[in-house]
């Protein structure tokens, strides 16, 4: 009676690229995304150094973008934090034993900036340890 057709004539549906809102975690199509960069001293891009100090945010709507942007606007931009992020990238993407001169070449930082970044990092580690110790 009814003849069932096989899958031969069908084309598989192409997957629609999806995004996740950084604020509400809603999943939505990529072409509806609201994206932009906000200043963030903790952000060091994995491969594009010119994006260091900028964090890409992705949201489902302008209102959510504004909420996140406002949050970053009230967060202080700390140079030493950015320098520490650059050092971390240099030490995790190549040889881990580097001289000050080598670190300077790989990060673009001066010796005084490298020392300030290390001191900033060590202070954060001490603060974290004190919070963990009873």
C-alpha positions as protocol buffer text, in pm:
chain_id: "A"
residue {
  index: 1
  type: UNK
  ca { x: 0 y: 0 z: 0 }
}
residue {
  index: 2
  type: UNK
  ca { x: 226 y: 281 z: 124 }
}
residue {
  index: 3
  type: UNK
  ca { x: 573 y: 268 z: -4 }
}
residue {
  index: 4
  type: UNK
  ca { x: 836 y: 387 z: 236 }
}
residue {
  index: 5
  type: UNK
  ca { x: 1129 y: 571 z: 85 }
}
residue {
  index: 6
  type: UNK
  ca { x: 1475 y: 508 z: 211 }
}
residue {
  index: 7
  type: UNK
  ca { x: 1714 y: 774 z: 331 }
}
residue {
  index: 8
  type: UNK
  ca { x: 1901 y: 784 z: 3 }
}
residue {
  index: 9
  type: UNK
  ca { x: 1731 y: 1094 z: -132 }
}
residue {
  index: 10
  type: UNK
  ca { x: 1753 y: 1287 z: 195 }
}
residue {
  index: 11
  type: UNK
  ca { x: 2023 y: 1528 z: 285 }
}
residue {
  index: 12
  type: UNK
  ca { x: 2137 y: 1550 z: 642 }
}
residue {
  index: 13
  type: UNK
  ca { x: 2049 y: 1878 z: 807 }
}
residue {
  index: 14
  type: UNK
  ca { x: 2346 y: 2105 z: 854 }
}
residue {
  index: 15
  type: UNK
  ca { x: 2417 y: 2175 z: 1218 }
}
residue {
  index: 16
  type: UNK
  ca { x: 2345 y: 2533 z: 1320 }
}
residue {
  index: 17
  type: UNK
  ca { x: 2641 y: 2684 z: 1506 }
}
residue {
  index: 18
  type: UNK
  ca { x: 2529 y: 2771 z: 1857 }
}
residue {
  index: 19
  type: UNK
  ca { x: 2655 y: 3008 z: 2126 }
}
residue {
  index: 20
  type: UNK
  ca { x: 2617 y: 3027 z: 2502 }
}
residue {
  index: 21
  type: UNK
  ca { x: 2531 y: 3355 z: 2675 }
}
residue {
  index: 22
  type: UNK
  ca { x: 2803 y: 3454 z: 2922 }
}
residue {
  index: 23
  type: UNK
  ca { x: 2536 y: 3594 z: 3157 }
}
residue {
  index: 24
  type: UNK
  ca { x: 2233 y: 3364 z: 3154 }
}
residue {
  index: 25
  type: UNK
  ca { x: 2382 y: 3052 z: 2986 }
}
residue {
  index: 26
  type: UNK
  ca { x: 2104 y: 3050 z: 2727 }
}
residue {
  index: 27
  type: UNK
  ca { x: 2194 y: 2861 z: 2409 }
}
residue {
  index: 28
  type: UNK
  ca { x: 2112 y: 3048 z: 2089 }
}
residue {
  index: 29
  type: UNK
  ca { x: 2214 y: 3056 z: 1720 }
}
residue {
  index: 30
  type: UNK
  ca { x: 2556 y: 3205 z: 1655 }
}
residue {
  index: 31
  type: UNK
  ca { x: 2418 y: 3468 z: 1416 }
}
residue {
  index: 32
  type: UNK
  ca { x: 2213 y: 3622 z: 1700 }
}
residue {
  index: 33
  type: UNK
  ca { x: 2516 y: 3673 z: 1926 }
}
residue {
  index: 34
  type: UNK
  ca { x: 2605 y: 4012 z: 2069 }
}
residue {
  index: 35
  type: UNK
  ca { x: 2984 y: 4023 z: 2104 }
}
residue {
  index: 36
  type: UNK
  ca { x: 3240 y: 4273 z: 2212 }
}
residue {
  index: 37
  type: UNK
  ca { x: 3560 y: 4326 z: 2407 }
}
residue {
  index: 38
  type: UNK
  ca { x: 3583 y: 4468 z: 2757 }
}
residue {
  index: 39
  type: UNK
  ca { x: 3899 y: 4575 z: 2941 }
}
residue {
  index: 40
  type: UNK
  ca { x: 4020 y: 4298 z: 3173 }
}
residue {
  index: 41
  type: UNK
  ca { x: 4370 y: 4291 z: 3317 }
}
residue {
  index: 42
  type: UNK
  ca { x: 4345 y: 3917 z: 3384 }
}
residue {
  index: 43
  type: UNK
  ca { x: 4301 y: 3837 z: 3013 }
}
residue {
  index: 44
  type: UNK
  ca { x: 4600 y: 3734 z: 2804 }
}
residue {
  index: 45
  type: UNK
  ca { x: 4509 y: 3591 z: 2465 }
}
residue {
  index: 46
  type: UNK
  ca { x: 4656 y: 3250 z: 2390 }
}
residue {
  index: 47
  type: UNK
  ca { x: 4805 y: 3348 z: 2054 }
}
residue {
  index: 48
  type: UNK
  ca { x: 4723 y: 3712 z: 1969 }
}
residue {
  index: 49
  type: UNK
  ca { x: 4915 y: 3940 z: 2202 }
}
residue {
  index: 50
  type: UNK
  ca { x: 4739 y: 4251 z: 2071 }
}
residue {
  index: 51
  type: UNK
  ca { x: 4425 y: 4126 z: 2249 }
}
residue {
  index: 52
  type: UNK
  ca { x: 4601 y: 4113 z: 2587 }
}
residue {
  index: 53
  type: UNK
  ca { x: 4400 y: 4308 z: 2843 }
}
residue {
  index: 54
  type: UNK
  ca { x: 4076 y: 4257 z: 2651 }
}
residue {
  index: 55
  type: UNK
  ca { x: 3815 y: 3989 z: 2718 }
}
residue {
  index: 56
  type: UNK
  ca { x: 3570 y: 3881 z: 2449 }
}
residue {
  index: 57
  type: UNK
  ca { x: 3218 y: 3848 z: 2585 }
}
residue {
  index: 58
  type: UNK
  ca { x: 2927 y: 3683 z: 2406 }
}
residue {
  index: 59
  type: UNK
  ca { x: 2565 y: 3736 z: 2506 }
}
residue {
  index: 60
  type: UNK
  ca { x: 2217 y: 3664 z: 2377 }
}
residue {
  index: 61
  type: UNK
  ca { x: 2102 y: 4027 z: 2379 }
}
residue {
  index: 62
  type: UNK
  ca { x: 2217 y: 4386 z: 2421 }
}
residue {
  index: 63
  type: UNK
  ca { x: 2083 y: 4406 z: 2778 }
}
residue {
  index: 64
  type: UNK
  ca { x: 2294 y: 4111 z: 2891 }
}
residue {
  index: 65
  type: UNK
  ca { x: 2598 y: 4256 z: 2715 }
}
residue {
  index: 66
  type: UNK
  ca { x: 2548 y: 4584 z: 2903 }
}
residue {
  index: 67
  type: UNK
  ca { x: 2522 y: 4403 z: 3239 }
}
residue {
  index: 68
  type: UNK
  ca { x: 2855 y: 4225 z: 3185 }
}
residue {
  index: 69
  type: UNK
  ca { x: 3021 y: 4537 z: 3042 }
}
residue {
  index: 70
  type: UNK
  ca { x: 2911 y: 4739 z: 3346 }
}
residue {
  index: 71
  type: UNK
  ca { x: 3056 y: 4474 z: 3577 }
}
residue {
  index: 72
  type: UNK
  ca { x: 3394 y: 4499 z: 3409 }
}
residue {
  index: 73
  type: UNK
  ca { x: 3375 y: 4880 z: 3412 }
}
residue {
  index: 74
  type: UNK
  ca { x: 3375 y: 4869 z: 3794 }
}
residue {
  index: 75
  type: UNK
  ca { x: 3665 y: 4621 z: 3812 }
}
residue {
  index: 76
  type: UNK
  ca { x: 4004 y: 4789 z: 3844 }
}
residue {
  index: 77
  type: UNK
  ca { x: 4252 y: 4733 z: 3565 }
}
residue {
  index: 78
  type: UNK
  ca { x: 4574 y: 4622 z: 3739 }
}
residue {
  index: 79
  type: UNK
  ca { x: 4886 y: 4638 z: 3522 }
}
residue {
  index: 80
  type: UNK
  ca { x: 5068 y: 4382 z: 3738 }
}
residue {
  index: 81
  type: UNK
  ca { x: 4783 y: 4136 z: 3686 }
}
residue {
  index: 82
  type: UNK
  ca { x: 4813 y: 4172 z: 3307 }
}
residue {
  index: 83
  type: UNK
  ca { x: 5190 y: 4132 z: 3326 }
}
residue {
  index: 84
  type: UNK
  ca { x: 5146 y: 3818 z: 3537 }
}
residue {
  index: 85
  type: UNK
  ca { x: 4906 y: 3680 z: 3276 }
}
residue {
  index: 86
  type: UNK
  ca { x: 5167 y: 3746 z: 3006 }
}
residue {
  index: 87
  type: UNK
  ca { x: 5431 y: 3567 z: 3213 }
}
residue {
  index: 88
  type: UNK
  ca { x: 5199 y: 3271 z: 3266 }
}
residue {
  index: 89
  type: UNK
  ca { x: 5139 y: 3246 z: 2893 }
}
residue {
  index: 90
  type: UNK
  ca { x: 5514 y: 3259 z: 2821 }
}
residue {
  index: 91
  type: UNK
  ca { x: 5590 y: 2992 z: 3081 }
}
residue {
  index: 92
  type: UNK
  ca { x: 5311 y: 2756 z: 2976 }
}
residue {
  index: 93
  type: UNK
  ca { x: 5362 y: 2771 z: 2600 }
}
residue {
  index: 94
  type: UNK
  ca { x: 5733 y: 2707 z: 2578 }
}
residue {
  index: 95
  type: UNK
  ca { x: 6037 y: 2634 z: 2788 }
}
residue {
  index: 96
  type: UNK
  ca { x: 5956 y: 2683 z: 3156 }
}
residue {
  index: 97
  type: UNK
  ca { x: 6309 y: 2775 z: 3260 }
}
residue {
  index: 98
  type: UNK
  ca { x: 6377 y: 3120 z: 3120 }
}
residue {
  index: 99
  type: UNK
  ca { x: 6616 y: 3394 z: 3222 }
}
residue {
  index: 100
  type: UNK
  ca { x: 6489 y: 3745 z: 3287 }
}
residue {
  index: 101
  type: UNK
  ca { x: 6616 y: 3851 z: 2943 }
}
residue {
  index: 102
  type: UNK
  ca { x: 6438 y: 3559 z: 2776 }
}
residue {
  index: 103
  type: UNK
  ca { x: 6117 y: 3639 z: 2964 }
}
residue {
  index: 104
  type: UNK
  ca { x: 6149 y: 3998 z: 2853 }
}
residue {
  index: 105
  type: UNK
  ca { x: 6188 y: 3893 z: 2491 }
}
residue {
  index: 106
  type: UNK
  ca { x: 5892 y: 3653 z: 2505 }
}
residue {
  index: 107
  type: UNK
  ca { x: 5659 y: 3893 z: 2687 }
}
residue {
  index: 108
  type: UNK
  ca { x: 5772 y: 4239 z: 2581 }
}
residue {
  index: 109
  type: UNK
  ca { x: 5805 y: 4331 z: 2950 }
}
residue {
  index: 110
  type: UNK
  ca { x: 6092 y: 4511 z: 3118 }
}
residue {
  index: 111
  type: UNK
  ca { x: 6273 y: 4355 z: 3417 }
}
residue {
  index: 112
  type: UNK
  ca { x: 6096 y: 4589 z: 3661 }
}
residue {
  index: 113
  type: UNK
  ca { x: 5757 y: 4485 z: 3517 }
}
residue {
  index: 114
  type: UNK
  ca { x: 5849 y: 4116 z: 3541 }
}
residue {
  index: 115
  type: UNK
  ca { x: 5950 y: 4160 z: 3905 }
}
residue {
  index: 116
  type: UNK
  ca { x: 5629 y: 4351 z: 3981 }
}
residue {
  index: 117
  type: UNK
  ca { x: 5421 y: 4079 z: 3813 }
}
residue {
  index: 118
  type: UNK
  ca { x: 5593 y: 3806 z: 4015 }
}
residue {
  index: 119
  type: UNK
  ca { x: 5541 y: 4001 z: 4339 }
}
residue {
  index: 120
  type: UNK
  ca { x: 5173 y: 4056 z: 4251 }
}
residue {
  index: 121
  type: UNK
  ca { x: 5128 y: 3685 z: 4174 }
}
residue {
  index: 122
  type: UNK
  ca { x: 5304 y: 3575 z: 4493 }
}
residue {
  index: 123
  type: UNK
  ca { x: 5086 y: 3805 z: 4702 }
}
residue {
  index: 124
  type: UNK
  ca { x: 4771 y: 3656 z: 4547 }
}
residue {
  index: 125
  type: UNK
  ca { x: 4904 y: 3307 z: 4625 }
}
residue {
  index: 126
  type: UNK
  ca { x: 4971 y: 3407 z: 4990 }
}
residue {
  index: 127
  type: UNK
  ca { x: 4620 y: 3553 z: 5021 }
}
residue {
  index: 128
  type: UNK
  ca { x: 4469 y: 3237 z: 4875 }
}
residue {
  index: 129
  type: UNK
  ca { x: 4669 y: 3018 z: 5112 }
}
residue {
  index: 130
  type: UNK
  ca { x: 4559 y: 3224 z: 5413 }
}
residue {
  index: 131
  type: UNK
  ca { x: 4194 y: 3181 z: 5312 }
}
residue {
  index: 132
  type: UNK
  ca { x: 4243 y: 2804 z: 5291 }
}
residue {
  index: 133
  type: UNK
  ca { x: 4425 y: 2769 z: 5622 }
}
residue {
  index: 134
  type: UNK
  ca { x: 4196 y: 2760 z: 5926 }
}
